[in-house]
Amino acid sequence: MTMAAHDSSARWRTFLTEAKESEIALLLSKQADSPVLIVDFHELQTFDPEFAEDVLSDPRKILNNGRNTLNEICRERGEDIDCLLRVGELPKDSRRELRDVGSSDIERLRSAEVIITKISEIKPRIHRAVFQCENCGHTVEMIQENERELREPLRCPPETGCGEAVGRSGGTRFNLVMNISRMVNNQWVEVQEVPENVPSGAQPSRAHVLVEGDMVNKHLPGQRVVVNVIPVVHSEVKRNRKTPMFDIIYHLVSSEHESTPFTEIKISDEDRETIIEISNRPDLLQIMQRSIAPSVYATGVMHFVKRSLALQLFGGVSRINRDATRSRGDIHILLMGDPGVAKSQLLTYMSKLSPRGMFATGGGVSGAGLTAAAVRDDFGGGGRFALEAGVLPLSDRGMAAIDEFDKISEEDRRTMHPAMEQQRLDVSKGGVKATLNTRCSILAAANPKEGRFTKRGPNESVMRSFNETGLPPPLASRFDIIWMLRDEVRVEDDERIARHILAVRTDGVSEMKIDEAMEYDLREENEGKIFMQGIDGSDHLSIEFLRKYIAYAKRNIHPDLNDDAKAMILEYYTNERQSFGREDQYGEAEVIPITPRALEALIRLTEANARMNLRQTATADDAKMSLAVFRHWREESGIEDESELISGVSVKQRNSNQIVRTALRDICHQRGIATLTDVLNRCEPKGISEFQVEEVISKMLQAGELFSPVNGEYSFAR
């Protein structure tokens, strides 16, 4: 044992009593969720730099002494609490890639950025074992530091016991006394390197991490975390003999989630006061709008896109109704656009900004995909199947940003409808039946199959562009807002965008220089800041503070609509229904441009705006703002009939199909057989082209509704 380990108890006592007095008082009051004291490394380094370095070099002994010292302090103050001590937020020079961990890192405190791939079931492990001598009844306590081997006493102590040894004739035996031994929950977690840190052509390194105590069940497959671990070694065993080769396993000390749930974001009293102050500013909406991806220049429809994304972050209020049904509060948005309109940049920013956000690409997800998959348990589960959650369940209570949404698998497409509307997945795979919650907002981006969207005509809806993505039409109705982003030539806007891009590109620092410590990382200057200045000189909220703002609003603000807001939404809904709910000029079909599903979207947007303003009651002002966003996307989309979102067939096309079908039926009823010429003669006066007639007839032939005994002649199948 090093001198640092010998001296650590006294140093811990000094640090804990001087720097952590309030946290210890909270532990003694038993108000904390679990008896755990978390120490940030920089606090330890500021207090005693030499001792902080000792913690990195000999963590097992020093942290164990710190835990014992903390428990002693608690007992001295009248509470016998078994507390845990964890050190987190390690310095960057302790960061290692899994593939680089070697002999020099053994039994030292290190950190690594990883993705969790699998977790095992919880298993209790004995930590402090109490053995009883069969000969004299004396008890011996032994600390079990090795998770792979149970250490037993070899001799009963002669000072307090009989002194007999184990194994020899006339000796003694020791029995484990379970009721007074101390056990802790354990769990094995499989992790792998994050993709961006894997060298080109190499496979990502994997490792097994042992999780204990309060850290059990705090991680999920798919999460990106920074693990602070102690690498330890165990000899490989071949043919029941130990070899000079060693396996490395990792003991988890602490972890930091990259996607922290909003319930776990710490908000100080000072933060709370600042949040309330900003919420009272008259330009709050503009600030929030500028804070969404400041590097993306907003022109035209992009202003409304950013406004809707800001509302999506706050979301509406999810409610449980009296009849046990559930109304979702999360807002789903689809971005359809040509290449180069910053869709992916918006999605990446939003996934990082959301207190619990995940980013995925439709063409890049496999295995569990977006929903769930059944995989074999590799942690001693006897080869049975276990359920592995996909992107949507992992984004529960957060946001799922899905790029290349048009390239998702067929299986995921079939399960997206309940995942988006009911926000749950009923899975039955590999003998595993489970219900997974998908209570998250979805921000999706889709591209056209042909590279660019074709230009829509004046009387064509956005569903024409949606059909060019190859997605099934019913999926469109699950989105509250669908934006169409076109890459069009506009002289003034093009110049402003180009100037903005040039300014953003030249304002940054070379990534290589930052990695090699040749240049200062400008992002570190922004830590702790509330406002930041954009390239154009305007102020916007920093990511760190905006995340706190969203977390505070979601925790504390649950607005209800007042009578004025209800009246304004109701007036818009009824006016739309009554003004357009009519038969078309041929009297063939009824046009219904808005449905209750759109009404629910309006309510969600209104609640989100009230939440952003920290109002417990949604007012007419909130309804007015939500109507402005809703009307804009509806006008941009050109949807005249809500059923088009479900079927993908416009009212004009549906009416044309009905006219052709009616003409065929009437001619066949009169003559028995209808010729193509007869059908064209009847449909042409109603504006139906020859191509449309032939298309309808072709579909009816394929469906078996019609048959053609002679080319150009048709009859209904009986």
N, C-alpha and C positions, 0 to 999 in steps of 0.2 A: 504494500500500500504506500502511495506517495505521501509526502509531507502535506500536500494540499488536502488529501482525503482525511488525514489525521486532524487537521486544523479546521475542517469545513464546518463542523457543528457550531463552533463559536462564531464563525463568520455568518452562518445562516441565522443564528439567533439575533445578531446585530442587525442584519438586513431585514428580517421579518418584523422585528419590533419597531424599527424606525421607518421603514418604507412601506410596509404592508399592514399597518395597524388597523385601518378601516376594513380591509378584506378579512382579517382575522376576526374582527368584531362581528362581521356578517356571518362567518362560519359558526361562531359561538351562539348567535341568535337563532341558528337553524332555519333561517329564511332562504338560504340558497337551495337550488334544486338538488345539488349533490355536494358532498364535502370535498371540494376540489379547489385548490389555490393555483391560479395560473400566473406565472411570472414571465413577462416579456424579457427577452435577453438584453435588450438595450437598457432596461431598468437596472438589471444586475451589473451591466457594464458601466453605467454611469455611477453607480454606488461604489463598486470595487472592481476596476478593470482587471487586475491580476487574478482575482477570484473567478471572474467570468471566464477567463481563458482556461482556468483549471477545470471548470465545469465541462468545457468542450473536450479536454484531454482525458479526463477520468470521470465520465458522467455517471456510471453505474453506482460507484461507491458514494460519490458526493451527493447525488440526488437522493439516495437511500438515507444518508445522514440528514439531509434537509427535511425529508419526510418525517423521520424520527424526531427531529428538533421541533417541527411544527406540531406534532402530536403531544410532545412534552409541554409546549407552551399552552396548548388547549387544556391539558390536564391540570396544569398549575392554576388555570383560571376557572376551574370547577367543571369542565366538560370533558368527558372521556369519548372523544370523537376520533375515528380512524380516518384521517384526512389524507388526500393524495396531493402531491406536488408535481406540477408540470411546467416545463420551460418551453416557450415558443418564440416565434419571430426571430429565428437564428440569423446571424450575419451572412452576407452573400459569400464570403470566403469559405463557409462551411458547406456550401451547396455542391453536390456531386450528381453526376449522371449515374444511373444504376450500372451501366457497363464499365464505369471507371472506378467503382468501389473495389479496393484491394486490401492487401495486408496492412498498409499504413493507416487504414481507416477503422480497423477492428477495435472494438471497445471504445470508440470515440463517438461524440455526438455529431451527427451529420444530417443534412436535409436534402430532399430530392423532390422534384416536380414529377408527379406520376398520374396515371389514370387507373382507377380501380376497375378491375375486370370481373372478379368473382369474390364472394364472401362465403364463409362456412357457417354452419350452425353454431350456436353458443354452446360451449362446453365448460363446466366448472373445473378449475385447476386449484389444487391445494397450494397455498402460499406459505402458511405457517403451520407445519405438521406437529401434532403432539402425539408421542408414542408412550405406551405404558409397559413397564417391565413385568412380565408374567411371574417372575420369581419373587419380587418384593413390592410390586405395585407402584414404584416410583415413576414419575412422568418426565420425559425428556422432550424439549421443544427444539425443532430444527427448521430453519428457513430454507425453502425449496427455491433455489435460483435457476435450476435447470428444468425447462419445461418438458424435456424428453426423458427424464429419469427421476424416479423417486428415491431420495437419499434417506437411508435408515440408520439409526445409531448402531455402532459396532460393539459398544460396551456400556453397561450401566455404570454411571459415575460412582466411584468408591467413596467420595466425600459425602454424598447424600443418599446413595443407593447401595445395592449389594456388591457392585463391582464385577459382576459376572459378565463374561464375553458371549457373543453370539456365535453359534455354530459348533463349538466344541462339546464334547461329552460332559453332561452335567451342567452345561451353561444355561443361558436363558433365551427367551424370545421376546420380541417387542410387537405389540399390537397398536394399530393406528386408532386413536380415539377421535372419531369424526365430530362429535357434538361440541368439542372445545377447540378443534382445529379451525383455522381460518381459510376459507376458500374464496376465490375471485373468479368472475366470469371471464372466459377467454374466447377469442375468435380469430381464425386465420383469414387474412385478406390477401388476395393475389393482385399485384399491381404490375404495370408495365410503363415503360417510358412514353412520354408524350410524343406524338408523331413528328413535330417540328424539330425535336432534338435528336432524332435518329439519323445517323449518317446515311448518305445516299447508297442504296444497294444493301444495307444491313437490316437485319431483323430487330425489332424492338426487344430490349432485355426485359425479362420478367423476374419477379422476386416474391417471396412469401413474407408477410409482415404479421407479427403476433400482436394482437390488440388485447388490452386488459382493462378491467374495471369499468369506469364511466365512459370509456371510448368505444365500448361494444355497441353495435347497432347504430352507430353514428355515421356510417358510410354506406353508400349505395353503388352498385355497379354503374359505370359510366361517368362517375364524378371525377373531376380534375382537382387534385389536392396537392398541397405541399406537405410531405410527411417529415417530421423530425424524429430520427431513429438512431438506435445504437446497433451497429452491425456486430453480431456475435457468430462464432463458428462452432460447428459440431463435426466430429470426424465421420467420414463416410464409412459405412459398415458393409463389407462384402464377405459372404460365406461365414457370417457370425463373427467376423474379425474386423477390428478397427484398422483403417488404412491411414497413411500420412497425408491423404488429401482431405480437405475440409469443405463442407457446405456452409454458405453464408445465409443466415436468416436475420431478420431485422426486428428488434423490439421497439414498438411505437412509444414515443415519449409524448408527442402532441402532434396535431395536424391543423392546417389552415385550409379551409375550403375556398376555392376560387369563386364558387357560386353559393354565397351565403343566403339562407332563407331570411326573409325580411323580419321574421320573428326573433332572429338572433343578432341583428345589427344593433350595435350599441349606440344609443343616442344620449348625449349628456344634456344637462340642464341648459348649458350655453347653446348647444345645437338646437334645442327645442325653442328657445327664445328667438334665435335667428330664423328658424323655419317659419314661425308665426309672423315675424316681421316681414319676411319676403312675401308671404301669402297675402298680405294686406296691400302690396304694391299694385298700382293701377295697370302697370305694364307686365303683370305676371304671365299672361298668355304669351306675349312676345318673348319674354325671357325663356320660358319653357320651350318654345318653338326653336329659338336659337341654340338651345342646349342639346337638341337632338342632332347628333353628327355634325358639329360645327364645320368640319372640313368639307362637307357637301354643300355646295352653293345652291341656294333655293331661288328658283324662278318659276313664274306661272303656277302650275298645279302643285309643284313641290312644296310651296308654302302650306297648302292644305294637307298634303301628305304628312309633313312634319307635325302639323297640329293634331292630326288624327293619331299619329304614333305617340305623341305626348299623352293624349287621352287614354290610349291603350295601356300605357305603363301604369296609370292609376287604376283603371278598370272600374266597372260598376260593382254593385253589391250582390253577391250570391246569396240567395234566400231559400230557406226551407219552408214550404207552404204548409197550411193546416192539414191538407190531405196527404202529407208526407212526400209530395213531389218536390222537385228542386228546380229553381230557376237560375241559370248561370249568369254570372256577372262579368266574366272575362270577354274581352272584345277580340274578335278574329279579323285580321286584315290580310288581303292578298294584293301583292304588287306584281302586275304584269308589265313588262317593258322590254324594249329593244336592248341589245348588249351595250354596255357603256353608260347607262343612266344611273349608276351608283346604287343599284338594288342590293348587291352583296355587301357593300359598305354600310348601308343602313341596317341591314340584318346583323352584321357583326357588331356594330356599335350598340344596337338594342339588346342583344344577348349579353353583352358585358355590363350594360347599364342596369338591366333588370336585377333586382335583389336575388333572384334565383332563375337564371337564364341558361339555356343550352342552345348551342348552334349545331346544325347538322345539314348535310346536303342530301338531296333525294337520291342522287346517283352514288353516294358514298356510304350510305348506311347498309349494313349487312348484319347477319346474326339476329340479334333482337330487333334490328330495324327501328321503326318508329314506335312500335307497339310492345311486343314481348315475344320471347322465344323460350323453348324448353331445352335446357342443356344438361349434360351429365355432371353430377357433383364430383369434383376431383379431390375433395377434402375428406375422404373416408366415409362417403355416404353410401358405400356399397353399390355404386354404379347406378343409383336411382337418378331420376330426372329432377331438376330444380328449375324454377322459373327465373328467367333473366329479363329484367325490365328494359324497355327501349327508351327512346328519347322522350316521348310524351309522358309516361309515368314518372320519369326522372325529373321532369320539369314541373311536377305537381306544385301548385301554389306559386308558380313563377311564369316564365315565358319560354316557348319553344320557337326559335327562329329557324325555319327550314328553307334553305336555298335549293334551287333546282327542283322545285316542288313537282314539276311535270314529269320527273324521272323516278318518282317513288314506285316501289314494286306493286304488283297487282294485289298481293295479300294486304299490304298496308292500305291501299286504296279502299278495299272492302271494309276495313275496320275504322277508317277515318271518320265516318259519319257518326257513330255513337261516341267516339272519342272527342269529337268537337262539340256536339250538341248536348248529349247527356253527361259528357265528361267522365265517362267510366268505360272500362274494358272488361268484358267477361271472357276470360281465357280458359280454354280446356285443351291442354296439350301435354302429351307424354304422361298421361295419368294425373296431371296436376290441374286442379280446378281452382281458379282464383278470380277475384275482382280487383282490378287496379284502378286507382283514381287518376284521372288526367285533367285535373282542375287547373288548367293553364291557358293563357292567351296564346294564340298562334299567329305568328307573322310569317307569311310564306311569300316566296318570289318564284315566278314562273316565266319561262322563256318560250318563244315560238319554235315549232319543229323545223321551220324553214329558215331559221336564222334571224329574220326580222318580221314583225307584224305587217300585214298588208293594210293599206289605208282604208278606213271605214268610210262608207258612203254617208250622206246626210241623214238617211232614214234607217241606218243600221246600228244595232246596239253593240255593247261591249262583249256580248256573248259570241259574236263572230270571232273576236280576238281570242276569247276563252277557248273556243273550239279548236283554234290553231295550236293551242298548247298540248292537245291530246288528252286532257283531263276529262273525266266523266262529268257531264253537266250538273247532276245533283250535288256535287261537291261545292259548286259555286254558291248555292243557297245557304251553305253553312257559314259563309263569311259575312260579317256585318258590313264591311266596306271593301270594294274592289276598285283599285286605282289602275289606270292605264297610263304608263309613262312612255311617251314617244320621243325618239331622237330626231327632232325636226330642226331644219335650218332657220334660225332667226338671227339676223345680223347683230343686233344690239346684245341679245342674251348670249350669243356665242362668244363675243368679245369679253363680256363680263365673266363668264365661266372660265375662259382661257386664262384671264388675268388672275382669277382666284386660284386655279390649279397651279399656276406658276409660282404664286406667292406661297402656297402650302408646301410645295415640293422643295423650294429653296429655304424655307424656314426650319426644316427639320435638321437633325444631326445624323451623320452616317452611322448605321447600325454596327458596322465593323469597328469603327472607332470607339463606340460605347462599350462593345464586348471586350476590346483590348485596353480599356481604361485610358484611351488617348483623348477622349472628349467626355465632358460632363453630361450625364443623362438629364435632359431638361425636365423630364417627368417628375423627378425627385423634388424640383423646386415647387411644384404644384401641390405637394402633399400638405393637407391641412387648410388649403385655400378654399374660399367659398365661391368667389367670382374669378373668372378667367377672361382674358381678352382675346377675341378672335382675330383673324387676319385682317378683317375689315374694320377693326377698332371697336366693335360692339362687345358688350359684356354678356357672358353666359355662365351658367352654374357649372362648377367642376363635377366630374363623374362621381367622386367620393361623396360630395355634399348632396347632389341630386339623388343618389341612392338612399341617403339618410332621409331626405325629404319624402321620397316615395314610401319608404318603410314606415315613417311616422304617420303618413296619411292612411295607409292600409291598416295599420294597427288601431288607430284612434277614430277615424272618420268613417261613418256608415250612414250616408245621407238618405233621407226619405224625400219624395217629391211633395212640394206644397200644392195647394189648389191652383195657383196661377200657372205653375209649370205643367201640371196635368191638363189644364184647360188649353194651353198653347199647343201641346203635343196632340191632344184630342182633335183640336180644330184642324191642324195640318192633316192628320190621318183621315178624318171624315171628308174633308174637302177633296183630297186626292181620290178617295174611293168614289165619291158621288160625281165628280167631274169627268172621270174616265171610265167608270163602270158602265159601259154601254155596248151595244152591238155595233159591229163595224158597218161599212156602207152597203155590204151585201146581205147583212143580217145573218151571217153564218156563225159568228162566235162572239163571245163576250170578252172584253178587255178588262183585266183587273191589275192595275199597275202596282198596288201595294197590298201587303198581307200582314196579319198579326206578327209574323216573324220580323218584319221591318219595324213594326211598332216596338217590339222588345229591344231591337238595336238602338232605337232612339232613346229609350229609357236608360239603357246602359251608358250611352254617351253623355246623357244629362247627369247621371250620377257621377261619372268620371270627372266631369268638369267641376262639379261641386266638391268632389274630393280634392281636386287640384287646388281649389281655393280654400280648403280646410273648412268647408261649411257642412254642418250636420243636417241642413235642410237645403234641398235643391230648389232654386228659385226660378222665376221666369227668365232671368239673365242666363242661367245655365241651360235652360231649354232652348233659348234663342241661339246660343253658341253651338249646341249640338245640331240644331236644325240647319245652321249655316253649313257645317261640315257635311251633313247628310244630303242636303239639297245639292251641294256642289258635286259630290261623287255621283249622285243619281242623274244630274244633268249631263255630266261628263260621260256617263255610261250609256245614256240613251235608251234605257230599258223602259218600254211602254207596258209590258205585261210581265207580272211577277212570275208567272208560270214558266217563262223563258229561262229563268235561273235554274229551274228544276229539270226541265226537259231539254233545254238547249235549242228548242224550236221556237222561232219568233211567231207572233200572232199572225203576221202576214203569211208566213210559210204554212202555219197550221191551217189557216183559212183556205189557202190555195190547195193544200192536200185534201181538205174536206170537200171543196168544190169538184176536184177531179174524181174523188170517190163517189160523190153524189151523181155526177154525170155518168160514170160507168154503171152504177146501179140502175139508174133510170133507163139507159139504153138497153142493157141486158134484160130488164123487166119487159120492155116493149118488144124487142126483136130476138131475144135469146143470146145473141152474140153482138159485141161492140167492136167496131173497128177503130183504129187509131185516128183515122180521118174524122169519124163522127165525134169522138171525144174532143179533138182539137177544135172542131167547129163550135161546140158548146162552151168550151173554156176560154177561147180567144176573146170574146166580147167582155169577159170579166177580168181581163188583164193577165191571164195565165199564159206563160210562154210554152213553146213546144218542149224545151228542155225540162221544165218543171213537170209537165204531164208525163214525159217519158221516165223521169226519176221516180215519180209516185208509182207508176205501173211496174217498174223494175222492182221496187221494194215489195209491192204486193205479190209479185210472182215469186220472189225469194221466200216470202213468208207463207206461201201456199194458199193465199186468199184467192188468187186468180190462176187460171191456166190458159195456155195459148195453143189450141189445136192446130191453127194455121198461123203462119207468121203475119203479124199485123191484126189478128183477130183475137178477142179475149172473152172469157166467160168465167163466172164465179164458180169456185169449187163447191160441190155439194157434199 
